[in-house]
Amino acid sequence: MAIGLPIRRPRARLGVAGSALVLVTVVAIVLAGSSEPAEIRGASVSNDGRRLDVEYAAPDETCGGEPQIRAEETSSVVTVTVEIHRRFEFGTRACLLRGRIASAAVDLANPLGDRLVIDSSTGRPVPLTEDHD
């Protein structure tokens, strides 16, 4: 008859280095916040065709968030991206993620001409109007 010894399974231990890594990861997430795409509702084109004033669905002011807008240009298409960067905050604060219409401008390297403007978040064409300034 064999006497069985208890089998010891190794346990994962974080230790000081592991705990520090977890803490650094949490701090990085809090400081980095998050970015989310904003749906573009329309855009107006300046008289010279080098500037787009883009209207997008934005969070209401209680959510915070800074818009970042960019345009990627090809010979036939201008793809516009609007992202809202929000800092992570502890606590529960209610806000509407699509509470208002806001606008931001982006300059183009070349006049728009007959190029199509596309919303990068939906892949759909952006309705355009002419700016009458």
C-alpha positions in Angstrom: 0.0 0.0 0.0 1.5 3.3 -1.1 1.2 6.3 1.1 0.1 9.3 -1.0 1.7 12.6 -0.3 -0.4 15.7 -1.0 0.3 17.2 -4.4 1.3 20.8 -4.1 0.3 22.9 -7.1 2.3 26.0 -7.8 0.3 29.2 -7.0 0.7 32.4 -8.9 2.1 35.1 -6.7 2.2 38.7 -7.8 4.9 39.8 -5.4 6.1 43.4 -5.3 7.0 43.5 -9.0 3.7 42.1 -10.1 1.7 44.4 -7.8 3.6 47.4 -9.2 2.9 46.3 -12.8 -0.9 46.1 -12.0 -0.8 49.5 -10.4 1.1 51.0 -13.4 -1.5 49.5 -15.7 -4.4 50.9 -13.8 -2.8 54.4 -13.7 -2.1 54.3 -17.4 -5.7 53.4 -18.2 -7.0 56.3 -15.9 -4.6 58.8 -17.5 -5.2 57.7 -21.1 -8.9 57.7 -21.0 -10.7 56.6 -24.1 -11.4 57.8 -27.6 -14.6 57.0 -29.4 -15.7 58.0 -32.9 -18.3 60.7 -33.4 -20.9 60.4 -36.1 -20.6 63.1 -38.6 -23.9 64.8 -39.5 -22.7 67.1 -42.3 -20.0 69.5 -43.4 -19.7 72.9 -45.1 -16.9 73.7 -47.5 -15.1 77.0 -47.5 -15.2 79.2 -50.7 -11.7 78.2 -51.6 -12.4 74.5 -50.9 -9.5 74.1 -48.5 -11.4 73.9 -45.3 -14.2 71.7 -44.0 -16.4 72.7 -41.0 -17.7 69.4 -39.8 -20.8 69.0 -37.7 -20.8 65.9 -35.5 -22.8 64.3 -32.7 -21.0 65.2 -29.5 -21.3 64.3 -25.8 -23.0 66.9 -23.6 -20.8 69.0 -21.5 -21.1 66.8 -18.4 -19.2 64.0 -20.2 -16.2 66.2 -20.9 -14.1 65.3 -23.9 -12.0 67.0 -26.5 -12.6 66.5 -30.2 -9.8 65.4 -32.5 -10.5 65.8 -36.2 -8.4 64.7 -39.1 -8.8 64.3 -42.9 -7.0 61.7 -45.0 -6.9 62.7 -48.7 -6.6 60.8 -51.9 -7.3 62.1 -55.4 -10.9 61.0 -55.3 -11.9 60.8 -51.6 -11.5 62.8 -48.4 -12.0 60.6 -45.3 -12.9 62.6 -42.2 -12.5 61.2 -38.7 -13.8 62.9 -35.5 -12.9 61.3 -32.3 -13.9 62.4 -28.8 -11.1 61.8 -26.3 -12.4 61.5 -22.7 -10.5 61.2 -19.5 -11.5 58.3 -17.3 -13.0 59.5 -14.1 -14.0 57.5 -11.0 -17.6 57.7 -9.8 -20.8 57.5 -11.7 -21.7 60.6 -13.5 -24.6 60.4 -15.9 -24.2 62.0 -19.3 -25.6 61.8 -22.7 -23.0 60.4 -25.2 -24.8 62.0 -28.1 -26.3 65.1 -26.5 -25.6 67.9 -28.9 -24.4 68.9 -32.3 -20.9 70.4 -32.3 -18.6 71.5 -35.1 -14.8 71.5 -35.7 -12.8 72.6 -38.7 -10.2 70.7 -40.6 -7.9 72.1 -43.3 -7.3 70.2 -46.5 -3.9 70.0 -48.3 -5.7 70.5 -51.6 -9.1 72.1 -52.5 -11.9 69.6 -52.2 -13.1 70.0 -55.8 -15.3 67.1 -56.8 -13.9 64.6 -54.3 -16.3 62.7 -52.1 -16.2 63.2 -48.3 -16.6 60.0 -46.3 -17.3 59.6 -42.5 -14.7 57.1 -41.3 -16.9 55.9 -38.5 -19.8 54.9 -40.7 -18.2 54.6 -44.2 -21.1 56.8 -45.6 -20.8 60.0 -47.6 -21.0 63.2 -45.6 -23.7 65.7 -46.8 -22.0 68.9 -47.9 -23.1 72.5 -48.1 -21.2 75.5 -49.3 -19.9 78.1 -46.8 -21.2 81.6 -47.6 -18.6 83.7 -45.9 
